Amino acid sequence: MSENCVSVVIVLIYFNNAATSFPKPKSVIKAVQGYLTSAGFSLGRGTTTTQSTGDIIQGTRTLLAEMFNGTPSRVILTQNATLALNLAIHGFLKKGDHVITSEMEHNSILRPLNFLQKRHGVEVTIVKCSTDGFVNPGDVELAIKENTTMICLTHASNVIGSIQPITAVGQIAQKRGIVFLVDSAQSAGVLPIDMKTMGIDLLAFTGHKSLMGPQGTGGLVLKEGMEEKLIPTVQGGTGIISDEPNHEDLPLPDKYEAGTHNCHGIAGLKAGIEFIRKTGMEKIRKHEASLTGQLLDGLRDKEGVHLYGPSDPSRQLPVVSMNLDAFPPDELGFILDKSFEVISRTGLHCAPLTHKRIGSYPLGGTVRLSPGYFNTPDEVERVLEIIERIRNV
């Protein structure tokens, strides 16, 4: 285990980084602890001494804006990607609008769209994907109608890791004057994202996965001008201009950030981004791709082992979904955990349409193995040995 990550007392192999990256860099732990012990103030709710909180939050916005090629004032901080996606979807779409999405989406997109479809007459088209998990940009373009106002896609599947052709879809959206919303929950921090060159109008991200930050952090980045089209979905106190009754008239980013910030979490997120910048995103991606290739090579062509998705580290993130004959996914996951201290995730992973497309839905989903930057080749080899042992029972 790298000296840059915090040491853990328990002995386990953590292959569930697609849910939450673990362990965190030491600097993230230090930043959260330092904030709580020396600067635990609320933004805008005190005198000048609390300015240190503002500096941390503004610094985080600046780092995120640089990472995504946006502007700091349009980096809206939320508790997670789910709230960011809800802000984008509920804040933009209205009755009579048509939105295009895909079978690779997480419920954080599917459920808000289903709600708007049933309650407010928003029309939804779900584009089919290939069995290895890719959207065809041509199919997206064919789905466009006169009333299409939004396309929303995940950057990479949380079930099989397939990296979607975001730039190609972004070009289509720009050409047709359609707002493009991208869910980067799995990709932010490990894949380069440039909102301008990729044609992204709204980018949702989470802080606790590849950005190396704590849970309870995330956000939505707005392209310039989107603040004129996006209604704030939460209203309340912001610590500024308290005599303004209309929340929509508040300046950015306060317009979309009612309530007290998760300040200590944001301090940890800032440290996580700084760790990525210091380490290098390319180095992180290369290491994780190497582990993914090792895992795939060790599972491929094994009798009774079923792999889903691209099975190609260059076309996917470090997310490997598998099943093993004679073992339902929840049972295999339980054995890995309780007998061998290997942490995975089983089931439908909040993405039922993906499992229907790849054929694992009738089985109850898959066992998802997702190594991260702090995992090692030795750990991958150990997991492969364990699966082989279970396979031969």
C-alpha positions in Angstrom: 0.0 0.0 0.0 1.3 3.4 -1.0 2.8 5.7 1.7 0.5 8.5 0.3 -2.6 6.7 1.6 -3.7 6.4 5.2 -2.9 3.1 6.8 -5.8 0.9 7.8 -6.0 -1.5 10.7 -8.1 -4.1 9.2 -6.6 -6.5 6.6 -8.8 -6.6 3.6 -8.7 -6.2 -0.2 -11.0 -3.3 -1.1 -12.3 -3.7 -4.7 -15.3 -1.4 -4.4 -13.8 1.9 -5.6 -16.6 2.4 -8.1 -18.8 3.0 -5.0 -16.4 5.0 -3.0 -12.6 5.3 -3.3 -10.8 3.9 -0.3 -8.5 4.4 1.4 -8.1 8.2 1.0 -4.8 10.0 0.6 -3.3 11.1 3.9 -3.7 14.7 2.9 -7.5 14.3 2.6 -7.7 13.0 6.2 -5.5 15.7 7.4 -7.5 18.4 5.7 -10.8 17.2 7.1 -9.4 16.9 10.6 -7.6 20.2 10.3 -10.7 22.0 9.3 -12.8 20.6 12.1 -10.1 21.3 14.8 -8.9 24.8 13.7 -11.3 26.5 11.3 -14.8 24.9 11.7 -16.8 27.9 10.6 -19.8 28.2 8.3 -19.4 30.2 5.1 -21.1 33.6 5.4 -22.3 33.0 8.9 -19.8 35.0 11.0 -17.4 37.9 11.1 -14.1 38.2 9.2 -12.4 35.4 11.1 -14.6 33.0 9.1 -13.0 34.1 5.9 -10.7 31.1 6.0 -13.7 28.9 5.2 -14.5 31.1 2.1 -10.9 30.7 1.0 -11.1 26.9 1.2 -14.4 26.8 -0.7 -13.3 29.3 -3.4 -10.0 27.4 -3.8 -12.0 24.2 -4.4 -14.1 25.9 -7.0 -11.0 27.2 -8.7 -9.4 23.7 -8.8 -12.6 22.1 -10.2 -13.0 24.9 -12.8 -9.4 24.3 -14.0 -10.0 20.5 -14.1 -13.1 20.8 -16.2 -12.3 24.0 -18.1 -15.1 25.9 -16.5 -15.4 29.1 -14.5 -15.2 29.1 -10.6 -18.5 31.0 -10.1 -20.3 28.4 -12.1 -19.1 25.4 -10.1 -22.1 24.7 -7.9 -21.3 22.6 -4.9 -23.8 20.0 -3.8 -23.8 17.0 -1.4 -23.3 14.4 -4.3 -23.8 13.8 -8.0 -27.4 12.7 -7.4 -28.4 16.2 -6.1 -26.4 17.8 -9.0 -28.2 15.7 -11.6 -31.6 16.5 -9.9 -30.7 20.2 -10.0 -29.9 19.9 -13.7 -32.9 17.8 -14.7 -35.6 19.3 -12.5 -34.2 22.8 -12.9 -34.1 22.7 -16.7 -36.8 20.5 -18.1 -40.4 21.6 -18.3 -43.7 20.2 -19.6 -43.6 19.3 -23.3 -39.8 18.9 -23.4 -38.2 15.8 -24.9 -35.0 14.4 -23.4 -32.7 11.7 -24.7 -30.8 9.3 -22.5 -29.4 5.8 -22.7 -29.6 2.3 -21.2 -26.3 2.8 -19.5 -27.6 5.3 -17.0 -27.7 5.3 -13.2 -31.0 5.7 -11.4 -29.8 9.2 -10.5 -30.8 10.1 -14.1 -33.5 7.5 -14.8 -35.6 8.2 -11.7 -35.8 12.0 -12.0 -36.7 11.5 -15.7 -39.3 8.9 -14.8 -40.8 11.3 -12.3 -41.0 14.2 -14.7 -42.4 11.9 -17.4 -45.2 10.7 -15.1 -46.0 13.9 -13.3 -45.2 16.7 -15.7 -45.5 15.3 -19.2 -41.8 15.4 -20.1 -41.1 13.0 -23.0 -38.2 10.6 -22.6 -36.4 8.5 -25.2 -34.0 5.8 -24.0 -31.4 5.0 -26.7 -30.3 1.3 -26.8 -26.7 0.4 -26.4 -24.5 -2.4 -27.7 -24.2 -5.5 -25.5 -20.7 -4.4 -24.5 -22.1 -1.1 -23.2 -21.6 1.7 -25.7 -23.9 4.3 -27.1 -23.9 4.9 -30.8 -23.8 8.7 -31.4 -25.8 8.2 -34.6 -28.6 6.6 -32.6 -28.7 9.6 -30.4 -29.0 11.9 -33.4 -31.8 9.8 -34.9 -33.7 10.2 -31.6 -33.8 14.0 -31.8 -37.2 15.6 -32.3 -38.4 19.1 -32.7 -39.1 19.4 -29.0 -35.8 17.8 -27.8 -34.2 20.2 -25.3 -31.7 17.9 -23.5 -29.4 14.9 -23.9 -28.1 13.3 -20.8 -25.5 10.6 -20.7 -23.1 9.0 -18.3 -19.4 9.5 -19.2 -18.6 5.9 -18.0 -20.9 3.1 -16.8 -20.8 2.3 -13.1 -21.6 -1.4 -14.0 -19.1 -2.3 -16.7 -16.9 0.8 -17.0 -17.6 1.5 -20.7 -16.4 5.0 -21.7 -19.0 6.7 -23.8 -18.3 8.8 -26.9 -19.1 12.1 -25.1 -17.3 14.4 -27.6 -19.2 13.0 -30.6 -22.5 13.3 -28.8 -21.5 16.8 -27.6 -20.9 17.9 -31.2 -24.4 16.7 -32.2 -26.0 18.5 -29.3 -24.1 21.8 -30.1 -25.1 21.5 -33.8 -28.7 21.1 -32.9 -28.9 23.6 -30.1 -29.6 21.0 -27.4 -28.4 21.2 -23.8 -25.9 18.3 -23.0 -25.8 17.0 -19.5 -23.0 14.6 -18.6 -22.8 12.4 -15.5 -19.1 12.2 -14.6 -19.6 10.3 -11.3 -17.2 7.5 -12.4 -14.9 9.5 -14.6 -14.1 12.8 -12.8 -10.5 12.6 -11.5 -9.4 9.7 -13.7 -10.3 10.8 -17.3 -9.6 14.3 -18.7 -12.8 16.3 -19.1 -12.9 19.6 -21.0 -16.4 21.0 -21.1 -15.7 23.3 -24.0 -14.1 20.9 -26.4 -16.5 18.1 -25.4 -19.6 20.3 -25.9 -20.9 19.8 -22.3 -23.4 22.4 -21.0 -23.9 20.8 -17.5 -21.4 18.5 -15.8 -22.4 16.6 -12.7 -19.6 15.1 -10.5 -19.1 13.5 -7.1 -16.2 14.0 -4.8 -16.0 10.7 -3.0 -14.9 8.5 -5.9 -12.0 9.2 -8.2 -11.7 12.8 -6.9 -10.4 11.1 -3.7 -12.6 13.3 -1.4 -15.0 12.5 1.4 -18.7 11.4 1.0 -21.1 14.3 1.0 -19.3 16.3 -1.7 -20.1 16.8 -5.4 -21.4 19.4 -7.7 -22.7 20.7 -11.0 -20.6 22.8 -13.4 -22.5 25.2 -15.6 -21.5 26.4 -19.0 -21.6 30.2 -19.3 -25.2 31.3 -19.8 -26.9 28.2 -18.3 -27.7 30.1 -15.2 -30.3 32.0 -17.3 -32.0 28.7 -18.1 -31.6 26.7 -14.9 -34.1 27.2 -12.1 -32.8 26.7 -8.5 -34.6 23.7 -7.0 -33.8 24.5 -3.4 -34.4 28.0 -1.8 -33.3 29.3 1.5 -30.5 31.0 3.4 -27.2 31.7 1.8 -25.6 34.2 4.2 -25.8 37.0 1.7 -28.4 39.6 0.6 -30.8 38.3 3.2 -33.4 41.0 2.3 -33.9 39.6 -1.2 -37.1 37.5 -1.2 -36.5 36.0 -4.7 -33.9 33.3 -4.5 -33.5 33.3 -8.3 -32.2 36.8 -8.2 -29.2 35.9 -6.1 -25.7 35.9 -7.8 -23.7 32.9 -8.7 -23.0 30.5 -7.1 -25.3 31.3 -4.2 -28.3 31.1 -6.5 -27.9 27.3 -6.4 -26.4 26.8 -2.9 -29.0 27.3 -0.3 -28.2 26.2 3.2 -25.0 25.5 5.1 -22.1 24.0 3.1 -20.3 20.7 4.0 -17.3 22.8 4.7 -15.0 20.1 6.2 -16.0 17.7 3.3 -15.1 20.4 0.8 -11.8 20.9 2.5 -11.1 17.2 2.0 -12.3 17.4 -1.6 -9.8 20.2 -2.2 -7.0 18.1 -0.8 -8.1 15.2 -3.0 -7.9 17.3 -6.1 -4.5 18.6 -5.1 -3.4 15.0 -4.7 -4.5 14.2 -8.2 -2.7 17.2 -9.6 0.5 16.3 -7.7 0.3 12.6 -8.7 -0.9 13.2 -12.3 -4.2 12.0 -13.7 -2.3 10.1 -16.5 -0.3 8.1 -13.9 -3.5 7.3 -12.0 -5.3 6.1 -15.1 -2.3 4.1 -16.3 -2.0 2.2 -12.9 -5.7 1.5 -12.7 -5.8 0.3 -16.3 -2.9 -2.0 -15.6 -4.8 -3.5 -12.7 -7.9 -3.8 -14.8 -6.0 -5.6 -17.5 -4.5 -8.0 -15.0 -7.9 -8.8 -13.6 -9.5 -9.3 -16.9 -6.7 -11.5 -18.2 -6.9 -13.7 -15.1 -10.7 -14.2 -15.5 -11.0 -14.4 -19.2 -11.6 -17.9 -20.7 -12.1 -19.5 -17.3 -14.8 -22.1 -17.4 -17.9 -21.0 -15.5 -16.7 -17.3 -15.4 -18.8 -14.8 -17.2 -17.5 -11.3 -17.9 -19.6 -8.3 -19.0 -18.7 -5.2 -20.9 -15.8 -4.2 -23.1 -13.1 -6.4 -21.4 -10.6 -3.9 -22.7 -8.8 -1.5 -20.2 -8.4 1.1 -22.9 -12.2 1.4 -23.4 -13.3 1.1 -19.8 -12.6 2.4 -16.3 -11.4 -0.1 -13.6 -14.9 -1.6 -13.3 -15.1 -5.4 -13.9 -18.5 -7.1 -13.7 -18.6 -10.9 -13.5 -20.6 -13.9 -12.5 -19.7 -17.4 -11.6 -21.8 -20.5 -12.5 -23.6 -22.0 -9.5 -23.2 -18.9 -7.4 -25.8 -16.1 -7.5 -24.0 -12.7 -7.4 -25.1 -11.9 -3.9 -23.9 -15.3 -2.6 -20.5 -15.0 -4.3 -20.1 -11.5 -2.9 -20.9 -12.7 0.5 -18.3 -15.5 0.3 -15.7 -13.1 -1.0 -16.4 -10.8 2.0 -16.9 -13.1 4.9 -14.5 -15.9 3.9 -11.7 -13.9 2.2 -12.1 -10.3 3.2 -12.5 -9.1 -0.4 -14.9 -6.1 -0.6 -16.9 -6.0 -3.8 -20.4 -4.9 -4.7 -23.2 -7.1 -6.0 -26.6 -6.7 -7.5 -28.0 -4.2 -10.0 -25.8 -1.3 -8.9 -28.7 1.2 -9.3 -28.6 0.7 -13.1 -31.2 -1.9 -14.0 -31.4 -1.1 -17.7 -27.7 -1.7 -18.1 -28.1 -5.2 -16.6 -31.0 -5.9 -18.9 -28.8 -4.9 -21.9 -25.8 -7.0 -20.9 -28.0 -10.0 -20.0 -27.3 -10.2 -16.2 -30.7 -8.9 -15.0 -32.3 -12.4 -14.7 -29.4 -13.4 -12.5 -29.9 -10.6 -10.1 -27.0 -8.5 -11.5 -23.3 -9.1 -11.2 -20.4 -9.1 -8.8 -18.5 -5.9 -9.5 -14.8 -5.7 -8.8 -13.4 -2.2 -9.0 -9.8 -1.7 -8.1 -8.4 1.8 -7.5 -5.2 3.7 -7.4 -4.0 2.4 -4.0 -4.6 -1.2 -4.9 -1.6 -3.4 -6.0 -0.9 -6.2 -8.6 -0.4 -8.5 -5.6 -3.9 -7.8 -4.5 -5.3 -8.5 -7.9 -3.4 -11.8 -8.0 -4.8 -12.7 -4.6 -8.4 -12.0 -5.8 -7.8 -14.2 -8.8 -6.5 -17.0 -6.7 -9.6 -16.7 -4.4 -12.0 -16.8 -7.3 -10.2 -19.8 -8.7 -10.5 -21.5 -5.4 -14.2 -20.8 -5.2 -14.7 -21.9 -8.8 -13.1 -25.3 -8.1 -15.3 -26.0 -5.1 
